[in-house]
Amino acid sequence: MSFFPSLANFEPTRQTLHLYSHAMSVVPRVHGIIHPKWWHISLKLRPEGLVTDNIPLPDGGVLALRLDLNQHRLAITSSSGEAKSVSLTERMTGSEIGEWVMTAVTHFGLQGNYPRDRFASDEPRQYDPEQAQRFFGVLANVARTFEKHRARLKGPVGPVQIWPHGFDIAFEWFGSRVERAEEHGEVQEFPSQINLGFYPGSDPYFYSNPWPFEAEALLDKPLPAGASWHTSGWQGAMLPYSELVDRTDAEARLLQFAQAVYDLAAPTLTE
């Protein structure tokens, strides 16, 4: 298989995995160790699948939830070795998979007021194991490329993680410039940053969005072949996934894109 194969026909399975990731995320949202940047609700890519952070159990030990895209199961495993799982090929609705998760975690001693609105759906789901496994291979290659870029940046960086709300994989580089913005009704200070991510929706793309976005300093600057500046809905740079499909230089081109945006934007985000 190529480094970045076509994701044609993946969208129905993606929508299912997106909804299932929401169902999983309610557990760390309620029981996880809270991180101020909400990293505790994200999924991390591991060889065995997309995994939550470890969640403390009332009587000691931890558990984690996993979307296993090789064995095609949603699994819950504790540090004591106990496990529960359900097959993704059963194509449960969002509401059904959410209720299964909430019932399963009670076996490990967890109970809470879970936000069911995040996964509530009675629509029939589609799940193609071959498409899911192909996507998992793409995610693995995206993550390894992001890690390569992440390792050569100067300054603080966040982990590479999958966000349930958008089902995109991304990480953040933080600049030294500090901005004030309102969040949850309060004015707070936030570090400037550049997000590098991959959105696998119906028309997948890579993105790199500096914040704050200094349009006058960036929009007239050229980007690598295939990439362009994007200002509708969100501000940053975009590289369509189609530009890299089946290319032998796909990883090199993605690294070039990431480095180009960083080189242009980082000077505007440091003091």
C-alpha positions in Angstrom: 0.0 0.0 0.0 1.2 3.5 -0.8 2.2 5.9 2.0 -1.0 7.9 1.4 -3.5 5.8 -0.5 -6.9 7.0 -1.8 -9.6 7.3 0.9 -12.4 7.1 -1.7 -15.5 5.5 -0.3 -14.3 6.0 3.3 -16.8 8.7 4.3 -19.6 6.4 5.6 -17.1 4.5 7.8 -15.5 7.8 8.9 -18.8 9.1 10.1 -19.4 6.0 12.1 -15.9 6.2 13.7 -16.4 9.9 14.4 -19.7 9.2 16.3 -18.1 6.2 18.2 -15.2 8.4 19.2 -17.7 10.9 20.7 -19.2 8.0 22.7 -15.8 7.0 24.0 -14.8 10.6 24.9 -17.6 11.0 27.5 -15.8 8.7 29.9 -12.5 10.7 30.1 -14.6 13.9 30.0 -16.3 12.9 33.2 -13.7 10.7 35.0 -10.3 11.7 33.5 -7.6 13.8 35.0 -8.5 17.2 33.6 -5.9 19.0 31.5 -6.3 22.8 31.0 -6.0 22.4 27.2 -8.6 19.5 27.2 -5.9 17.0 26.1 -7.5 14.5 28.5 -10.5 14.0 26.1 -8.4 13.3 23.0 -7.4 9.9 21.5 -3.8 8.9 21.0 -2.6 6.8 18.1 -1.0 3.5 19.2 -0.3 0.3 17.3 -3.4 -1.3 18.8 -5.7 1.5 17.8 -7.0 4.9 18.9 -6.7 5.0 22.7 -7.9 7.3 25.4 -5.7 8.6 28.2 -5.6 6.3 31.3 -8.6 7.0 33.5 -8.3 6.5 37.3 -10.6 3.9 38.9 -12.2 4.4 42.3 -10.5 1.5 44.0 -7.1 2.0 42.3 -5.7 1.2 38.9 -6.7 2.7 35.6 -8.6 1.8 32.5 -8.5 3.0 28.9 -10.9 2.8 25.9 -9.7 1.8 22.5 -11.0 1.9 18.9 -9.1 -1.1 17.5 -9.1 -0.7 13.8 -7.2 -3.9 13.1 -9.4 -6.2 15.1 -12.5 -3.9 14.5 -13.6 -3.7 18.1 -14.3 -1.0 20.7 -12.5 -2.3 23.8 -12.3 -1.2 27.4 -9.3 -2.6 29.4 -8.2 -2.1 32.9 -4.8 -2.4 34.5 -6.0 -5.5 36.3 -6.4 -7.2 33.0 -10.2 -7.2 32.9 -11.6 -6.3 29.5 -14.9 -5.8 27.7 -15.4 -5.3 24.0 -17.9 -5.1 21.2 -17.5 -5.6 17.5 -17.6 -2.5 15.3 -19.0 -4.7 12.5 -22.3 -4.9 14.5 -22.8 -1.3 13.2 -24.6 -0.1 16.3 -26.2 3.3 16.2 -24.6 6.2 18.1 -27.1 5.9 20.9 -26.5 2.1 21.1 -22.7 2.3 21.2 -22.9 5.1 23.8 -25.2 3.1 26.1 -22.9 0.1 25.7 -19.9 2.2 26.8 -21.7 3.7 29.8 -23.0 0.3 30.9 -19.6 -1.4 30.4 -17.7 1.1 32.5 -20.0 0.5 35.5 -18.4 -3.0 35.6 -15.1 -1.2 36.5 -16.7 1.0 39.2 -17.4 4.2 37.1 -20.7 6.0 37.2 -21.5 9.5 36.1 -23.7 12.0 34.4 -22.6 11.5 30.9 -23.4 14.0 28.1 -25.5 11.7 25.9 -26.1 14.5 23.4 -22.6 14.0 22.1 -23.4 10.6 20.6 -27.2 10.4 20.5 -28.3 9.2 17.0 -30.6 6.4 15.9 -29.5 6.5 12.3 -28.2 3.2 10.9 -24.4 3.1 10.8 -22.1 1.8 8.1 -18.7 0.2 8.9 -16.3 -1.3 6.3 -13.4 -3.1 8.0 -11.2 -2.8 4.9 -11.8 1.0 4.7 -11.2 1.3 8.5 -7.9 -0.5 8.3 -6.7 1.5 5.3 -7.6 4.7 7.3 -5.6 3.4 10.3 -2.6 3.0 8.0 -3.0 6.6 6.8 -3.3 7.9 10.4 -0.1 6.0 11.3 1.8 7.6 8.5 0.4 11.1 9.2 1.3 10.7 12.9 4.9 9.6 12.1 5.3 12.6 9.7 3.9 15.0 12.3 6.3 13.6 14.9 9.3 14.2 12.6 8.2 17.8 12.1 7.4 18.2 15.8 10.9 17.0 16.8 12.7 19.7 14.8 10.7 22.6 16.2 12.1 25.0 18.8 9.9 25.8 21.8 7.1 24.0 23.5 4.9 21.6 21.6 1.8 19.5 22.4 1.3 15.8 21.7 0.0 14.4 18.4 -3.6 13.6 19.2 -7.0 12.8 17.6 -9.8 15.2 18.6 -13.3 13.5 18.9 -15.2 16.7 18.1 -13.7 17.0 14.6 -12.1 13.5 14.2 -8.9 15.3 13.0 -5.4 14.5 14.1 -3.2 17.4 15.0 -0.6 18.9 17.3 0.3 22.5 18.4 3.5 24.5 18.5 3.4 27.4 21.0 5.0 30.7 20.4 6.1 33.2 23.1 3.6 35.9 22.1 0.6 36.0 24.5 -2.9 37.1 23.5 -6.0 37.8 25.5 -9.3 36.3 24.4 -12.7 35.5 25.9 -13.5 31.9 26.7 -16.5 30.7 28.7 -17.4 34.3 29.5 -14.0 35.1 30.9 -11.1 37.0 29.4 -8.0 34.7 29.6 -4.4 34.7 28.3 -3.4 32.2 25.6 -0.1 31.6 23.9 0.2 32.1 20.2 0.4 28.8 18.3 0.5 26.9 15.0 -1.7 23.8 14.6 -0.6 21.2 12.1 -3.4 18.7 11.4 -5.2 16.3 9.0 -8.9 16.3 8.5 -10.1 13.0 6.9 -13.6 14.1 5.9 -15.3 13.7 2.5 -12.6 16.0 0.9 -9.6 15.3 3.1 -6.9 17.9 3.6 -3.9 18.8 5.7 -4.0 22.2 7.5 -1.6 24.5 9.3 -3.3 27.4 11.0 -1.3 30.0 12.9 -3.0 31.9 15.7 -3.3 34.9 15.7 -3.3 34.9 11.9 -1.4 37.9 10.6 -3.1 38.2 7.2 -1.0 41.1 6.0 2.2 39.3 6.7 1.2 35.9 5.3 -1.3 36.0 2.5 1.1 37.3 -0.1 3.7 34.7 0.7 4.0 31.7 -1.7 3.5 28.2 -0.4 4.8 24.8 -1.7 3.2 23.3 -4.8 -0.5 22.3 -4.2 -0.9 24.3 -1.0 -2.8 27.5 -0.6 -3.9 30.0 2.0 -7.4 29.5 3.4 -9.5 32.3 4.9 -13.1 31.1 4.7 -14.3 29.8 8.0 -10.8 29.4 9.4 -7.5 31.0 8.6 -4.4 29.2 7.7 -2.8 27.1 5.0 -4.3 24.0 3.4 -2.8 21.1 1.4 -5.4 18.8 -0.2 -4.8 15.1 0.6 -5.4 14.4 -3.1 -2.1 16.2 -3.8 -0.2 13.4 -2.0 -2.2 10.3 -2.9 0.0 7.5 -4.2 3.1 9.8 -4.5 6.5 8.3 -3.7 7.5 11.7 -2.3 4.4 12.2 -0.2 6.1 12.4 3.2 8.7 14.8 2.0 6.0 17.1 0.5 4.0 17.1 3.7 7.1 18.0 5.7 7.9 20.7 3.2 4.4 22.1 3.6 4.6 22.0 7.4 8.0 23.7 7.5 7.1 26.4 5.0 4.1 27.5 7.1 6.1 27.4 10.3 9.0 29.4 8.8 6.6 32.1 7.6 4.3 32.3 10.6 6.6 31.6 13.6 8.3 35.0 13.4 4.9 36.7 13.8 4.1 34.7 16.9 7.2 35.4 19.0 8.2 38.4 21.0 
